[in-house]
Amino acid sequence: MSESDPIELLRDCPATLIPTGIATLLTQGDLVLIVQQLGTSFTVHTSRGQLARIDGRDADALGVDEPSGATPDASAEFEPEQVIETLRTVYDPEIPVNVVDLGLVYRCDVTPLDGGRHRVEIDMSMTAPGCGMGDVLRQEAQAKVLSLRGVAEVDVQLVWDPPWDMSRLSEEARLELGLW
């Protein structure tokens, strides 16, 4: 099987339509084409002509191994830098760049709590206000940061001020997207 071959789903599989963010169920036997696998999710092109995001936990439906996502070691002692590194494993499902390098993370504050635990507050945006994937990416960021050792609370807010623009892209993102 090559990367350009369609894959027949081995079982029913929950997915999220891109860019609307609407939950759907892809059914066993449907044909999909993996167009992107970054972080812990897959972006697939369905036989109905739609793009959909499949969580890595459902990789078996595609007949592939679950991606590791390169999440920092959750057993390591907590360091605030781990939060940003963890957010680098959250990818826009349409653009092959993580949310940090896309410039979508506007604020990331870590506050110590009693008992050596921490509260993390994150403000992030989307590339467009109408993007239906905002809640999906917000929930993924929250879950991944909450999995870090020493993190007790995570609050991720979607913000729209200032509006995102391409000046927020990192040098790495510009290179990946061919914008030099």
N, C-alpha and C positions, 0 to 999 in steps of 0.2 A: 504494500500500500504506500503510495506517495502522498505528500502533503496536499496535493491537488485532487485527490480522490475523495468522493463523497463517502460518508460513513453512515451506515444504517444503525439507528439507535437500538440498543439491545433491550431497553426497557423504557417505560414512560419516564419522563424527566422534567422536573420543574425548570423553568427558565424565565428570564425577564426580557421583554422586547425592548430593543434599542431604536430610537432614543426616548420612547414614551415612558419607560419604566413600568409598564403593565406586566403583571405576572401572568404567565401562560403555562400550559402543559404541552410539551412536545411528546408525541406518542411513539411507542415502540414501532419500529419499522420505518419511521420518518427518515428521510435522507437529509444530512446536514454536512456542511463543509467547514472545518475549523479554519478561521481566517486570522485568529490571534490567540495565543496562549501566553499570558504574562501574569505574574503574581500568582494568585490562586484561583483564577477563573479562565474560562474559554469564551471567546466570541465566535459564534457560528453563523453561517448563512444558511437559512432554512430553504427547503424545497418550495416554500410559499413566497420566496423572495424577500424575507424579512431577516434582519440581524437580531440575534438573541444572545444573551449572556447566560452561560451555564456555570454554576458554582463548581469549584474543583472537587467538592465532596461528591458530586455526581459524575465524576470522570468515568466511572465504570459503565455508565450508560453509553458513553462514546467508545468504550473498549480500550481505553488508555489508562495509564497510571495517574493517580491523584498528584497534582503538582505540589512541590514542597513550598513554594512561595518565598523561599529564602528569608523567612521571618527570623529576626534576631533570637538568640537563645533565651527562652523564657525562664530558664533556671539560673541565669546569671544575675548577679547583684544589680539592682536597678540603677541606671544612669539616665539622666534626662535626654541625652543624645539618642537613646534607644527609641524614643517616641518618633522622632523624625525618620530614623532608619526603618522603623516599622511602617510608617506612612509611605515610604518609598516602595512598599510591596502592594500598594493599592493603585490599580491602573484604570485609566479611562478605558471603557470597552471599545471605543471607536478609534482612539489615538494610541499608538504604542509607546506611551510615556506615562510615568507615574504621576500622582497628584502633586507631589512636592516639586518635581522638575517642571511640571506644567504651570507652577505658580499658583495653584489653587488653595494652598494652605496659607492663610493670612496671619494667623496667630496660633501659638502653641505655648501655653503656660502650664507649668508644673508646680503644684502647691503641696508641701509636706503635710501629712496628717499624723495623728497619733499612731504609735506602734510601728513607725517606719514605712507606712503606706503613703500613697500619693494620689492626689486628684489631678487629672489632666483636663484642661479646657482647650478646645480647638475650634477656631473659626476657619471655615473653608468655603470656597465658592465653586461655581461651575463655569465652564467657558461661555455658557449662554443662560440667561435667566429661565428660559422655558425648558431647560434640559430635564427630562423626566427621570434621569438616572441619579439625580442628586440624593434622594433618600437611600438608594441602593449603595452608593459610594459612602455616604455618611454612616450607614449602619456597618459597612465593612470596616471602615476606619475605626469606628468605636469598638467593635468586637476584637480587632487585632490589637489595639492599644490596651484594652482591658485584659488581654491574655498575658501581658508582660508581668513578670514577677515584681511585686511591690506596688502595682497599680490597683487601687481600690475603687476608683470612680473615674468615669470618662464622660465628658459632655462635649459633643460635637454639634456645632451650630452651622447651618448654611447661611451665609451672608451675601449681600449683593452690593455692598458699598465698601470700597470703591468697586465699580464694575471691572470684571476681568478683561485684560487685553493682552496682546501678544508680547508686550514689553515685560511681562512677568515670567516669561519662559526662561529657564536656565540655559546656560551655554550647551549643556548636554542635550537638552530638549531641542534646541535649535539645530544641532548637528543631526540628531535622529530624524528630525522632520525635514532636513534639507533646506533650512531657512537662512543659510549664510550666503 
